[in-house]
Amino acid sequence: MREDERIWAVKELLFDYVKSPSLRHIRDPHSLIKLAQEIVRRIDRGNAIWKKWDGQREVLLKSAIGCWIPVEDMRDFLNRMPGPPLTTTDVAQRLVL
């Protein structure tokens, strides 16, 4: 999610939150927690950085750590699996973890 979209998403949630004629809920800790969770959920929705390593990709890469496989070849193989495209940097940094 681009920065402009993130700002718009937060503004939209805040405007909806304060739209109520009753101002009592604005100070309610439970309501604030729900608002904070929704803001984070909405912003993170488009962020695929952690979604790259779901499923079999993570298992396969961890099993290949003890082997010498060129990073580019590993990246090409992993990119044939379901999920967002990986960069060489993604694979190289994950191999170090």
Backbone bond lengths (Angstrom), bond angles and torsions (degrees), N, CA, C in turn:
res aa  C-N    CA-C-N  psi(-1)  N-CA   C-N-CA  omega(-1)  CA-C   N-CA-C  phi
1 M - - - 1.445 - - 1.525 107.37 -
2 R 1.320 116.44 127.06 1.459 120.16 179.21 1.523 110.33 -69.14
3 E 1.345 114.89 162.03 1.467 119.60 -176.42 1.527 111.55 -60.87
4 D 1.335 117.61 -41.00 1.462 120.04 179.47 1.525 111.01 -61.19
5 E 1.328 117.24 -40.39 1.457 120.80 178.88 1.520 111.09 -66.65
6 R 1.331 116.58 -36.51 1.460 120.55 179.06 1.520 110.45 -64.42
7 I 1.317 116.29 -44.93 1.467 120.61 179.89 1.524 109.67 -62.24
8 W 1.333 116.34 -43.77 1.460 119.89 -179.88 1.526 110.81 -62.67
9 A 1.334 117.08 -40.71 1.465 120.72 179.88 1.523 111.20 -63.41
10 V 1.330 117.39 -42.24 1.473 120.96 179.32 1.525 110.00 -67.01
11 K 1.331 116.70 -44.45 1.467 119.17 179.15 1.516 111.08 -60.59
12 E 1.313 117.52 -42.55 1.457 121.26 -179.68 1.529 111.12 -60.63
13 L 1.330 117.00 -44.69 1.461 120.38 179.37 1.528 111.74 -66.19
14 L 1.329 116.87 -40.95 1.467 120.03 178.93 1.529 111.56 -66.07
15 F 1.332 117.10 -42.06 1.464 119.73 178.20 1.530 110.83 -62.19
16 D 1.317 117.25 -41.05 1.464 120.31 177.23 1.524 111.43 -64.20
17 Y 1.338 115.51 -36.83 1.459 120.68 -177.56 1.528 111.80 -66.97
18 V 1.326 117.57 -41.19 1.469 120.39 -176.51 1.525 112.49 -91.68
19 K 1.321 118.03 0.87 1.461 121.89 -178.81 1.528 112.47 -70.20
20 S 1.303 117.05 -23.50 1.458 121.88 -176.80 1.529 110.55 -61.15
21 P 1.344 117.25 139.97 1.472 119.50 177.61 1.534 112.46 -67.32
22 S 1.327 116.54 -21.97 1.456 120.08 178.45 1.524 109.22 -91.12
23 L 1.312 116.04 122.68 1.464 120.17 -179.63 1.531 111.92 -88.17
24 R 1.311 116.70 -3.67 1.459 120.71 -176.63 1.540 112.24 -62.78
25 H 1.322 116.99 -38.69 1.462 120.31 -176.56 1.534 112.75 -68.80
26 I 1.336 117.18 -19.56 1.461 120.19 -178.72 1.528 111.05 -62.49
27 R 1.316 117.11 -32.95 1.470 121.12 -179.97 1.520 113.07 -94.86
28 D 1.299 117.83 -3.24 1.457 121.92 -178.64 1.533 109.92 -71.36
29 P 1.344 117.29 119.54 1.470 119.90 -177.86 1.530 113.20 -58.16
30 H 1.314 117.89 -39.04 1.465 120.62 179.69 1.533 111.15 -62.99
31 S 1.316 116.61 -42.39 1.465 121.10 179.06 1.531 110.93 -65.98
32 L 1.318 116.39 -39.03 1.463 120.16 178.79 1.527 111.77 -66.23
33 I 1.319 116.32 -39.37 1.467 120.14 177.88 1.525 109.81 -63.83
34 K 1.332 116.80 -44.24 1.462 120.13 178.26 1.525 111.04 -61.54
35 L 1.328 117.39 -40.46 1.461 121.31 178.43 1.526 110.58 -64.33
36 A 1.318 116.83 -45.50 1.466 120.48 179.49 1.529 110.96 -61.11
37 Q 1.322 116.97 -42.88 1.465 120.70 178.71 1.524 111.19 -62.98
38 E 1.314 116.62 -41.44 1.463 119.94 179.94 1.529 111.33 -67.17
39 I 1.329 117.51 -37.75 1.473 121.04 177.31 1.526 109.68 -61.92
40 V 1.315 116.40 -48.77 1.467 120.36 -179.59 1.528 110.46 -62.43
41 R 1.322 116.37 -43.72 1.468 120.77 179.80 1.528 110.93 -60.78
42 R 1.319 116.40 -44.08 1.460 120.86 -177.81 1.526 111.00 -67.46
43 I 1.330 117.44 -40.01 1.462 120.72 -179.24 1.527 111.07 -71.07
44 D 1.329 116.43 -41.77 1.460 120.10 -177.48 1.517 113.33 -76.05
45 R 1.304 117.14 -14.43 1.455 120.29 -176.57 1.523 112.22 -54.06
46 G 1.317 118.51 -41.43 1.452 121.46 -177.99 1.506 114.09 -90.05
47 N 1.299 117.93 -1.51 1.453 121.19 -176.64 1.516 109.98 -87.03
48 A 1.310 116.19 108.25 1.459 120.38 -174.83 1.525 113.05 -94.41
49 I 1.313 118.20 8.40 1.463 118.92 -174.48 1.522 111.93 -60.09
50 W 1.334 118.56 -41.31 1.461 119.57 -179.34 1.513 112.09 -87.20
51 K 1.299 117.06 -18.43 1.451 120.55 179.56 1.517 111.77 -73.25
52 K 1.315 117.20 -15.46 1.454 120.64 -179.22 1.519 111.78 -64.15
53 W 1.314 118.16 -25.94 1.459 120.70 -171.74 1.520 113.04 -110.62
54 D 1.300 117.63 22.47 1.459 120.49 176.02 1.523 110.37 -76.61
55 G 1.300 115.18 157.77 1.458 120.78 170.25 1.513 115.26 69.55
56 Q 1.307 114.79 -141.86 1.456 122.41 -172.39 1.522 113.60 -68.83
57 R 1.314 118.48 -24.96 1.470 120.48 -179.55 1.523 111.32 -56.20
58 E 1.316 115.29 -47.71 1.469 120.31 -178.40 1.520 110.73 -62.49
59 V 1.314 116.88 -45.87 1.467 121.51 -178.91 1.520 110.47 -62.18
60 L 1.322 116.58 -45.80 1.457 120.83 -179.06 1.522 111.72 -64.02
61 L 1.310 116.91 -44.57 1.463 120.08 -178.77 1.521 110.97 -65.42
62 K 1.317 117.82 -41.75 1.470 120.32 178.71 1.523 111.55 -63.95
63 S 1.320 117.34 -34.61 1.465 119.44 178.86 1.525 111.36 -74.22
64 A 1.318 118.27 -20.42 1.466 121.82 -179.44 1.517 112.71 -91.64
65 I 1.326 118.15 -1.71 1.466 120.46 -176.50 1.528 111.84 -60.55
66 G 1.319 118.35 -37.67 1.463 120.87 -178.92 1.514 114.17 -77.01
67 C 1.315 117.61 -9.24 1.471 121.98 -177.95 1.521 109.74 -102.07
68 W 1.326 115.09 155.50 1.452 117.77 173.85 1.515 107.79 -95.73
69 I 1.314 115.27 110.36 1.460 122.34 176.67 1.522 106.14 -130.26
70 P 1.324 117.76 128.79 1.470 118.44 177.41 1.529 110.70 -55.07
71 V 1.310 115.13 135.77 1.463 121.23 -175.32 1.525 111.15 -58.66
72 E 1.322 117.07 -39.63 1.464 120.06 -179.29 1.524 111.23 -64.42
73 D 1.333 116.52 -39.89 1.465 119.93 178.08 1.528 110.94 -66.15
74 M 1.319 116.38 -40.50 1.458 120.61 178.21 1.528 109.90 -64.11
75 R 1.329 115.79 -42.57 1.469 119.91 178.31 1.527 110.92 -60.32
76 D 1.339 116.97 -46.40 1.460 120.43 -179.71 1.525 111.08 -60.38
77 F 1.320 116.94 -41.91 1.457 120.77 179.82 1.528 110.96 -65.82
78 L 1.333 116.46 -46.02 1.468 120.44 -179.53 1.529 111.64 -64.30
79 N 1.325 116.76 -33.43 1.468 119.67 179.85 1.526 112.54 -70.66
80 R 1.319 118.15 -14.52 1.462 120.23 174.27 1.528 111.05 -81.16
81 M 1.321 116.63 -11.19 1.464 121.27 177.91 1.528 108.77 -86.65
82 P 1.338 117.44 160.69 1.471 119.75 178.74 1.525 111.61 -61.79
83 G 1.310 115.92 140.40 1.460 121.52 177.40 1.512 111.26 134.56
84 P 1.326 116.27 171.45 1.463 120.89 178.91 1.527 110.56 -64.27
85 P 1.329 117.26 153.98 1.465 120.07 179.46 1.527 111.97 -63.95
86 L 1.318 114.66 141.22 1.460 121.58 177.93 1.519 109.59 -101.73
87 T 1.317 115.45 148.33 1.463 120.38 173.20 1.522 108.51 -98.21
88 T 1.321 115.73 167.49 1.463 120.18 176.62 1.520 110.10 -60.51
89 T 1.322 116.94 -37.48 1.460 121.46 178.59 1.518 111.06 -64.38
90 D 1.337 118.09 -41.52 1.454 121.51 177.40 1.522 110.48 -54.17
91 V 1.311 116.12 -49.58 1.469 121.36 -176.36 1.525 110.48 -68.86
92 A 1.326 117.17 -45.21 1.470 120.01 -178.29 1.519 111.59 -61.88
93 Q 1.320 117.71 -43.25 1.466 120.17 179.95 1.510 112.02 -69.27
94 R 1.306 117.53 -34.33 1.473 120.54 179.98 1.525 110.38 -71.86
95 L 1.322 117.66 -30.39 1.462 120.68 177.69 1.530 111.27 -66.24
96 V 1.310 117.50 -28.52 1.460 122.21 -178.26 1.529 110.86 -77.78
97 L 1.323 117.21 -28.92 1.475 120.39 -176.00 1.468 112.89 -65.84
